[in-house]
């Protein structure tokens, strides 16, 4: 969420708004006398379950966009398939600017590469980026591992004994698990869930030892989880000790 708020203060949301008007203007306004856009609510399709990073971040943007556009923006949740169900819904929707997808690399880039989808990247018009969220490796606050090296050492010594969770197959988190497994020479048992909250809840309930996920800031602040590492080019602001 921090990156989203920084985006609002730093001007990224303004670029997002401008891109919306450039894209929709080209679609809606070329005919003289056409109805002003928008003249009714806009449907924002969130391809993941409520409570995750995509949902929380999009709500911040939607609230500001609704004020700017003068029409409500209504979130609709269509989770499943690593975001591909929601993406397919938007791809098949009427191209009138009233159905917008909260997109990410998972459904738009990765999924079409590894399996046949009912849509392709060219079916969508990008409007802007409002935030970035790294993949975190989260464990319970009282987990026995203090560092990522501790975690990987045990995983290497006991192949398949450590269960990790994520917010779905064919997601960025899924790919992160595979990449780390190959690079570190370890083997995890991966249990995918439909959303970030479910993946973290499973770890808190003892049904997994670590969650590869996003948007865990609230639980981190509450002290319920610890972060062993983050997949980011730079250290995360506020977490200088996390590799």
N, C-alpha and C positions, 0 to 999 in steps of 0.2 A: 504494500500500500504506500510505502514511503516514496517509491519512484513515481507513483501516480500523482501524489500531492505535489511533488517537485515539478512534475510536468505541468500542472496547472499554474503554479507560480512562475515557472520558467518560460511559459509561452507555448509549450507543446500542444496544449488543448486548443489554443487559438489556431494553430496550424491545422489541427484536426477539424475545427469548425470550417475553416476556409476551404479545406479539401472537400468537405461535404457539399458545400455550395457549388464548387467548381464541377464536381461530378454530377450532382443532381440538376444543376442549372443546364448542363448540356443535354440532359435527358428530358427535362420537363418544360423548359422555356423556349425552345426554338420556334414554336408556332405562336404567332401574335394572337393575343386574346386568350391564351391558355390560362387555366386556373392557377392562382398563386400557390406555390409550394412552400411549406406543407399546409394543407387545410384540414387535416385530421391527424389522429395519433399515429406515431411511428412504432412499429414492432421491432424490438431489439431481441434477436434470437441468441440466447446464451447456450452453447452446445455442451454445457457441463451442468452438474447438479448445483443447487444453491449453496452458497457459503464458501466457495473456492475463490482463488485469486481472480479468475476471469470474471466471476459474478461481482465481487466486491469492487474491483477496479472499474468495471463498466458502469456500475451504479453512480460512481462519482462523475464520470463523463456524461452519463445520460441526464443527470440532474442539471448540470451546467448547460448542456445542449438544449434541453427542454426550455430553459429560461431564454436562451438565445433565439430559438426557433418559434417560441410561442405556442408550442403544441406538446402534449405529454408524450413521453417515450416509455413504452410499456415492455418490461422484461418478460420474455417467454422462455421457459427452460425445456430444452430438447436434448437431454444427455444420452450418451451411448456411442459406442464405436470410436472412442477417443476423440469425440467431437464431430465425427463424420456424419452422424444422423442430422445434426443441426445444420451442418454445411450443405448437405443434400437438400434439405428443406428450403434453404435460402436460394440455392441454385435453381430450384424449380419454381420459385415464387415469381409473381408478376414483376417485371423490372421497372417499377414505378417509383422506386426510392422509399417506399414505406415498409420495406422489410430489410433489416440490416443485421449482419452477422458479427458477433464478437469473435473474431478470427484469431488464429495462432498458427504456428508452423506445423503443429501436429495434423489437423485435418486438411489443411490447404496444401502442404508440401510433402510431409512424410508419408501420410496414409496413401495418397495416390501413387507413390513410388513403389510401395511394397505390396499393394493389392489393387484390384480393379474397383473403381468407384463410379457412382452414377453422375459424377461431375468432374470438372478439371479446373485448374487454377484460373484459366482464362474466362471461366464463367463468372468471376467476381471482379469488382472494381475496388481497389484499395482506397481508403479514405484517409488513412493516417495511423500513426502509432501513438498510443497514449500512455504506455508504460512497459516496463520490462521487469520480469520476475525470475530470479535464478532458481534452479533446482536445489533444494536443500536435502541433506541427509539428517533426519531428525530422529532422536531417540528419547526415551523417557528420562526424566531428570535424574533418576537414581540408577540409570543403566551402568553396567560395569565398565564400559569403554569410556575413557577420558579423551581420547584422540582418535582421529581417523586411522592412524597407523595401528592402534590397539584393535580397532574394529576389523581391519583387513587382516591382521595377523591371526585372529581367531577364525575368521572366515576361511583363510588359507589352510589352517590346521584342521578344520572340520568342514570339508566341502558339503554344501547343501544343508547344513545344520542351522544356519541363520536364515530366518524368514524376513524378507523385506516386502513392503507394500508400496503401492503407487496409485495414482488416480486413473489408471487404465492401460490396456494393451495398446501398442502402436502410438504411444504418446512420447513426448520428449523425455518424460521420466523413465519410461520403458527403455528407450534408447540409452539413457544415461546409465541405467543398471547394467545393460549389456556391455557398454563401453568400459565401465569401471571393472566389470568382471574380467574382461579380456586383458585390459592393461595391467591389472593387479594379479592376474592369474588365480582368481578365486571363483567359487560357485555359490550363488545364493538360491534360495527357493523363493520365487517371486509370486506374490498373491496380488493381482490387480483389483482395484475397486473402481467405482464409477466416479468418485469425486475425492478431492483433497480431504475434506472433513472425515469421510469414511476411512481413508487410508490412515490418518493420524489417530482416529478413535480406535482402530484395530490395534495399533501399537500401544496406546494407553491402556487398552483392555487385555494386553498380554497375548494377542493373536498374531503378533509380529514383533520383531526386535528393532526394526528401523523403517522409517518411511522416506521414500524418495518423492518429494512433493514440493509444493509452492504455497505461498499465502499462509504460513503458520505463525505470523507475527504476533497475533493475540495470545496464542498458547505459549509462545516464547516469553513474552512479557510477563505472563502469569506465573512463569517458572515451572510449568508442567512438562515442558520438553527442553532438550538441549540440541544445539546444532553442531554436528561433527565437522561438516564441510559444506561449502556452497559452490556450485558450478558457475563461476563468474570470473571474468577477466580481471576484475579488480575486487579488492576487499569491500565488503558491504558496510555502508555507513552505519555506525552504531554497533557494529560487530567486528571490531578491529582484530580480534584474536582468532577469528574463524578463518581457516585456510580456504 
